[in-house]
Amino acid sequence: MLALGLAIFSFNKGLPLTMRSVFYPLLGERVWGWPGHVIDILAVVATLFGLATSLGLGASQASAGLNYLFGLPTGTTTEVVLVIGITAIATLSVLAGLDAGVKRLSEINMVLAAALLLFVIVVGPTLAIVTGFFANLAAYLENLPALSNPIGRDDANFSQGWTAFYWAWWISWSPFVGMFIARVSRGRTVREFIISVLLVPSAACVLWMTAFGGTAISQLVNDGYQAVAEAALPLQLFIMLDALPLSAITSFIGIILVVVFFITSSDSGSLVIDTISAGGKVNSPKPQRVFWCTFEGLVAIALILGGGLIALQAMAVSTGFPFTIVLLISCVALIKGLLSEPRAV
């Protein structure tokens, strides 16, 4: 919703590429006053803590993988060092710019992710993965309404630890992801935009979850591989890969993927925060980019030291919920904006 709103009001209406522009149909010229400031501040805070949550969780998984492969110690010290390293590389990427830094890292990451996905499909239970893709897609559509309803549920761990947390986490990411999708969608029709944004990422997620999750379930159910179910959450990826050929190589690639995924999230997220705080200016001063990238890492370190996973999840929910109100109001503004578009005869 935010991506479509940003694209419409920036490219079609000529407004700055910042969150307040989406609310122009409702607020008019007041978007340049304090109401617009509040909207942009909420977007910056939500994105900042959403990214910090991601950094903390990524450091936790990378730390577990390094311990599993190389015996490096786990704990807050290792996680803090990893966050510092990720932030340092992300800062260099931000300084290099969108094409020289962020784009290259993203391309490397996508190649590695595709290679690891293809490897798991080929050497894992290939037939189960292929058939499971369609079965899981149907199951997703069938069970989504019930799983999204928190009322009268007995599985508090799923409804709160998964549904509510990931819901709030993704809402806190919506300014960041929305702005990036908007920037790469110039020239597309609304129909093309909606089909691409809703169907392509969803299909990719179902394929990824089917390949990795389906392989782990097959190892447990068909092969009696109990370790994959008994392992701690950050270790389960590496335990699953350990039962496949070339496990040392694929597990190392898995660690690189986790780290680089969060480097690209950090640098691109910092650019988005920088754009919002600069009033929609894409090319802001480099010291300002460095500030946001560094501050994001410091927030992640503070959350790790202050409470670990619980603090990270609580902060994502705490910042995601207020922005939910902004997101809902933006839907009304977007509809008004679309209705004002000239219609083809």
Residue, then its C-alpha position, 0 to 999 in steps of 0.5 A: m500500500l505504501a509503495l503504491g502510494l509513494a509511487i503515485f504521489s511522487f511520479n504522477k503528482g510530482l510530490p517529494l518521495t517521502m511518507r507525508s506525500v501519501f497523505y496529501p489528498l487528506l491533509g492538503e498543504r498541511v502535509w508540509g507542517w507539523p502533521g507531515h513532520v509527525i508522519d515522517i518521524l513515525a516512519v523513521v522510528a518504525t523503520l529504524f527499530g524494524l531494521a535494528t530488530s533484523l540486525g539483532l536476529g541476524a547476528s544471533q543466527a550468524s553467531a550460532g552458525l559460526n559456533y556450529l562450524f568453527g566453535l566460536p563462542t556464542g553470546t552477546t559479545t559475539e553478536v555485538v561484534l557481528v553487528i559492528g562488522i555488519t554496520a561497518i560494511a553497510t556504512l561503506s556500501v552507503l558511502a559507495g552509493l546505490d549502484a556501486g554499493v547496495k546494488r552489487l551486494s544485493e546481486i551477490n546475495m541473490v546469486l548465492a541465495a538462488a544457488l543454495l536454493l537450487f542445491v537444496i532442491v536437487v540434493g534434497p527430497t526433490l519430488a516432495i519439494v516440487t509437489g509440496f510447493f503446490a500443496n503448500l500454496a493451497a494450504y496457505l490460501e486455505n488456512l490463512p484466514a483462521l491463522s490470522n484470527p487471534i480470537g479464541r486461539d489456544d496456540a499462544n506461541f504461534s498467534q503471538g510469537w509468530t503472527a502478531f510479531y511478524w505482522a508488526w515487524w513487517i509493518s515497521w518495515s513498510p516505509f523502507v520496503g515501500m520506498f524501494i519498491a516505489r523507486v524501481s516501479r516507475g513506468r509501470t501501470v497500477r495493475e502491473f505493480i499490484i500483480s508483481v508485488l503481490l504474486v512474485p514475492s509470495a511465490a518466491c517465499v512459498l518456494w523457499m519455505t517449501a524447499f528448506g522447511g520441507t527438507a527439514i520435515s522430510q528429514l524428521v518424518n521420513d529419516g528419523y533425523q531428530a536433531v533438526a527438531e531438537a536444535a535451537l531456532p538459530l541453529q536449525l538451518f545449519i542442522m538441516l544442511d548438515a544432513l545433506p552433502l557438502s554440508a561444510i560448504t553450504s553451511f558457510i554459504g548460509i552464514i555469508l547469506v545471513v550476514v550479507f542479507f542484513i548488510t543489504s538491509s542495513d545499507s538500503g534501510s539507512l538510505v531510505i531513512d536518510t531520504i525521509s529525514a531529508g524531505g524526499k531528497v535522494n542525494s543527501p550529504k554523505p555524513q548524514r547517511v553515515f549517521w543513520c547507518t551508525f545509529e541503526g547499529l547502535v540501537a541494535i547493540a543496545l537492544i541486544l545488551g538490554g534484553g536480547l530476543i525479547a527486547l528485539q521482538a518487543m521493540a518491533v511490536s512497539t514501533g509497528f503498532p503506532f505505524t499501523i494507524v498511519l498505514l490504515i489512514s494512508c489506504v484512504a488517502l491512496i484511494k482518494g489519490l487514485l480516484s483523482e487520476p485521469r481515466a482512459v477513454 
